[in-house]
């Protein structure tokens, strides 16, 4: 069972307590991502989550700017969401160079 955390809706202040509840649940992994996320919000949130759990953190990004090497994996094709044709190919191509520099497991969906 996964828990999805949207960095736009979860404050850093709330994260530690919320992750404590996840650790006591049946969750097996944590998805992090959202449609429109402020710069560095995903990276900051993943950092806090990492400090408070041993569950794998899988990015569910709405944009290439939400990719952080602090996570354990990335659902790659989730970058395609939306109606903007730039997300069909352009954002995926842009993400490849970033992903090559990281040690993220890339999970095709």
Backbone bond lengths (Angstrom), bond angles and torsions (degrees), N, CA, C in turn:
res aa  C-N    CA-C-N  psi(-1)  N-CA   C-N-CA  omega(-1)  CA-C   N-CA-C  phi
1 X - - - 1.442 - - 1.530 107.59 -
2 X 1.303 115.19 136.08 1.464 120.95 -179.53 1.522 110.52 -111.53
3 X 1.315 114.43 154.23 1.457 122.26 173.27 1.525 106.23 -118.33
4 X 1.328 117.04 130.03 1.464 121.69 178.01 1.521 108.92 -100.10
5 X 1.329 115.67 125.97 1.460 121.27 177.87 1.518 108.29 -116.15
6 X 1.317 116.11 123.96 1.461 122.74 178.61 1.529 108.08 -93.37
7 X 1.333 118.16 117.47 1.467 120.39 -178.82 1.531 114.06 -59.25
8 X 1.317 117.84 -22.56 1.468 120.12 177.29 1.523 112.29 -77.09
9 X 1.319 116.37 -20.52 1.462 119.73 -176.53 1.531 112.99 -106.88
10 X 1.325 116.80 -14.42 1.465 121.46 -178.74 1.523 108.97 -109.83
11 X 1.311 116.47 117.77 1.461 119.07 177.39 1.530 109.54 -81.53
12 X 1.298 115.66 156.86 1.465 121.05 177.55 1.525 109.43 -59.66
13 X 1.306 115.99 -37.55 1.467 121.90 -179.54 1.536 111.63 -62.26
14 X 1.324 116.63 -39.06 1.469 121.88 -178.48 1.528 112.45 -79.57
15 X 1.312 117.05 -22.29 1.463 121.66 -168.73 1.527 113.81 -60.63
16 X 1.309 118.75 -46.62 1.468 120.89 -176.60 1.522 111.89 -58.58
17 X 1.311 116.46 -46.29 1.465 120.49 -179.97 1.532 110.77 -65.95
18 X 1.314 116.74 -41.81 1.462 120.86 179.94 1.528 110.80 -64.54
19 X 1.324 117.22 -41.93 1.462 120.72 179.00 1.526 110.23 -64.47
20 X 1.317 117.15 -34.68 1.466 120.39 174.99 1.519 111.32 -58.28
21 X 1.324 116.49 -40.63 1.471 120.61 177.89 1.528 110.92 -68.40
22 X 1.324 116.44 -38.38 1.469 119.93 177.92 1.528 109.89 -63.51
23 X 1.322 116.80 -41.14 1.467 120.68 179.94 1.526 112.09 -60.98
24 X 1.312 117.13 -27.58 1.465 121.34 179.56 1.527 112.14 -89.74
25 X 1.313 116.83 -3.74 1.462 121.36 -177.42 1.532 110.72 -94.27
26 X 1.326 115.51 -172.89 1.462 121.86 177.46 1.529 112.66 -88.10
27 X 1.311 117.04 6.15 1.468 120.97 -177.44 1.525 110.75 -59.85
28 X 1.329 114.63 140.80 1.464 120.67 178.89 1.524 112.37 -109.42
29 X 1.329 116.89 -16.61 1.457 121.31 177.15 1.527 109.85 -162.33
30 X 1.324 115.01 166.25 1.459 121.30 -176.21 1.526 108.82 -124.21
31 X 1.326 116.17 125.89 1.461 121.94 172.07 1.524 107.31 -92.96
32 X 1.324 116.63 139.62 1.462 121.36 176.35 1.515 108.03 -129.47
33 X 1.327 116.17 124.71 1.454 119.66 177.46 1.509 111.73 167.54
34 X 1.311 114.35 167.63 1.454 120.63 179.63 1.513 110.18 -165.95
35 X 1.295 115.87 175.54 1.464 120.65 -177.56 1.515 112.19 -74.34
36 X 1.296 115.74 -56.24 1.466 120.57 -178.18 1.519 108.16 -124.05
37 X 1.300 115.90 104.96 1.463 121.27 -175.59 1.523 108.98 -118.85
38 X 1.313 116.22 135.83 1.468 121.04 178.57 1.530 110.38 -61.96
39 X 1.327 115.98 151.32 1.464 121.06 178.89 1.524 111.01 -53.56
40 X 1.302 115.79 134.47 1.465 125.71 176.85 1.527 114.67 69.39
41 X 1.328 118.88 -2.40 1.466 120.49 179.78 1.524 111.21 -64.70
42 X 1.326 117.16 -40.52 1.465 120.23 179.63 1.522 110.04 -65.02
43 X 1.308 116.93 -46.13 1.462 120.83 -179.04 1.529 111.39 -61.31
44 X 1.308 117.02 -43.39 1.467 120.79 179.33 1.525 111.12 -64.58
45 X 1.329 116.12 -43.23 1.458 119.83 -179.26 1.526 111.20 -66.55
46 X 1.316 117.61 -43.96 1.467 120.90 179.22 1.528 110.04 -60.90
47 X 1.301 117.43 -38.45 1.465 121.41 178.22 1.527 111.00 -60.11
48 X 1.320 116.76 -45.04 1.471 121.17 179.02 1.530 110.47 -66.63
49 X 1.318 116.75 -42.25 1.467 120.38 179.34 1.527 109.99 -60.87
50 X 1.334 116.74 -46.05 1.470 122.15 -179.70 1.526 111.83 -56.12
51 X 1.320 116.30 -37.93 1.465 120.69 -178.53 1.526 112.28 -72.24
52 X 1.340 116.93 -15.85 1.457 120.43 -172.66 1.525 115.06 -117.51
53 X 1.335 117.70 3.06 1.463 119.32 179.31 1.522 110.62 -154.27
54 X 1.325 114.04 160.43 1.463 120.64 173.49 1.525 110.53 -106.91
55 X 1.329 116.63 1.82 1.463 120.24 178.58 1.526 109.62 -68.76
56 X 1.333 117.04 146.69 1.466 119.04 176.81 1.535 110.89 -66.37
57 X 1.320 114.63 141.27 1.464 121.63 179.13 1.522 107.57 -109.45
58 X 1.319 115.01 120.79 1.461 121.54 -176.89 1.524 108.43 -115.96
59 X 1.314 115.66 123.51 1.463 119.93 179.51 1.520 110.49 -74.47
60 X 1.296 114.59 139.11 1.456 124.31 177.45 1.532 105.29 -126.33
61 X 1.349 116.45 66.12 1.465 120.05 -167.16 1.523 113.96 -76.40
62 X 1.312 114.51 145.60 1.450 121.04 173.10 1.517 111.10 -95.38
63 X 1.342 115.84 -6.71 1.461 120.62 -178.24 1.527 108.36 -161.33
64 X 1.312 116.28 155.42 1.462 121.63 -179.46 1.533 111.55 -60.78
65 X 1.308 118.05 -27.36 1.466 121.22 179.65 1.529 112.36 -68.17
66 X 1.320 117.64 -13.01 1.463 121.67 180.00 1.526 112.89 -91.61
67 X 1.313 117.41 4.63 1.462 120.94 -179.99 1.524 109.21 -84.74
68 X 1.317 115.89 128.91 1.459 121.70 177.40 1.521 109.59 -135.30
69 X 1.301 115.81 139.61 1.454 121.32 178.97 1.518 113.61 -72.26
70 X 1.311 117.63 -4.54 1.464 120.70 178.95 1.525 112.52 -76.97
71 X 1.322 116.73 -16.47 1.464 120.60 178.68 1.529 109.46 -80.01
72 X 1.318 115.53 173.38 1.463 121.00 179.77 1.524 112.35 -94.64
73 X 1.325 116.15 -29.82 1.464 119.87 -176.15 1.525 109.49 -156.73
74 X 1.331 114.63 172.86 1.459 121.46 -178.88 1.523 109.07 -142.34
75 X 1.317 116.69 132.61 1.465 120.88 171.69 1.521 106.23 -83.32
76 X 1.317 116.90 102.55 1.461 121.30 -167.73 1.518 114.52 -65.18
77 X 1.286 119.01 -51.08 1.461 119.52 -173.76 1.515 113.74 -72.85
78 X 1.310 117.41 -5.50 1.458 117.73 175.92 1.525 110.90 -65.60
79 X 1.328 117.50 -13.65 1.465 120.48 174.97 1.526 111.76 -67.37
80 X 1.319 117.60 -14.52 1.464 121.41 -177.18 1.526 112.63 -79.10
81 X 1.286 118.84 -11.28 1.457 120.26 -174.21 1.526 112.11 -58.48
82 X 1.297 115.96 150.02 1.455 121.37 177.66 1.517 112.57 104.44
83 X 1.312 115.64 176.95 1.470 121.36 -178.19 1.521 112.94 -101.07
84 X 1.294 117.43 -8.16 1.457 121.66 -177.32 1.530 109.81 -73.60
85 X 1.341 118.11 120.16 1.472 120.23 -178.38 1.529 113.51 -62.25
86 X 1.316 117.31 -20.58 1.470 120.60 176.99 1.532 110.63 -59.47
87 X 1.327 116.57 -28.94 1.465 120.41 -179.36 1.525 112.45 -79.15
88 X 1.311 117.74 -16.57 1.462 119.73 -179.39 1.523 111.99 -70.88
89 X 1.328 116.99 -37.07 1.464 120.07 179.91 1.526 111.74 -135.63
90 X 1.303 118.06 -47.43 1.462 122.32 -173.17 1.515 114.31 -54.63
91 X 1.305 117.70 -48.72 1.471 120.82 -178.24 1.523 111.36 -69.69
92 X 1.320 116.66 -33.44 1.464 118.78 178.17 1.522 110.39 -67.52
93 X 1.321 116.47 -42.31 1.463 120.18 178.09 1.533 109.43 -62.90
94 X 1.319 116.90 -42.86 1.466 121.10 179.50 1.527 111.33 -63.27
95 X 1.313 117.08 -32.07 1.466 119.93 -177.52 1.523 112.74 -75.89
96 X 1.324 118.01 -23.74 1.465 120.79 -175.30 1.524 111.77 -60.67
97 X 1.319 118.11 -47.02 1.467 119.30 -178.89 1.527 110.86 -64.21
98 X 1.303 116.59 -36.47 1.464 120.61 177.91 1.534 110.29 -66.92
99 X 1.323 116.58 -43.07 1.463 120.97 -178.21 1.527 112.31 -68.03
100 X 1.306 117.40 -32.00 1.469 120.53 178.84 1.522 111.74 -63.72
101 X 1.311 117.12 -26.12 1.462 121.65 -179.10 1.527 112.15 -86.34
102 X 1.313 117.23 -7.21 1.465 121.84 -176.27 1.517 110.37 -112.10
103 X 1.296 115.34 162.78 1.460 120.96 178.26 1.523 110.43 -105.53
104 X 1.322 115.88 42.92 1.457 120.98 178.54 1.520 110.26 -85.61
105 X 1.310 116.12 139.57 1.454 119.20 169.10 1.524 106.34 -75.63
106 X 1.315 117.10 127.28 1.462 121.22 179.75 1.522 107.50 -99.53
107 X 1.326 115.38 119.31 1.458 121.51 -178.19 1.523 108.16 -105.36
108 X 1.335 117.99 110.88 1.466 119.25 177.70 1.528 110.00 -71.45
109 X 1.311 115.71 140.58 1.470 119.37 179.20 1.506 110.51 -122.31
